[in-house]
C-alpha cells in the first residue's frame, strides 16, 4: 500500500476500486447461480410430472440428455 500511496495517492481509493471490482464480480456470479437454481427447479418440477411408464428403454431418464456421459 505504501507503493500505491507513493505512486498514485491515497491507498483507500485503490482499495475502494478493488472492492468495487469484487462487488461487480459477485453480482455476476450471483446472477449465474440464480439462473442455475431456477433451471434446477424447472427440471425438478418436470421430473415430478413424468410418467415412468412412458419412458423408453433406450433412455435412462428423459431429463438427462443422451450425450451426457
Secondary structure as UniProt FT lines:
FT   HELIX           2..8
FT   HELIX           11..49
FT   HELIX           52..54
FT   TURN            57..58
FT   TURN            62..63
FT   TURN            66..67
//
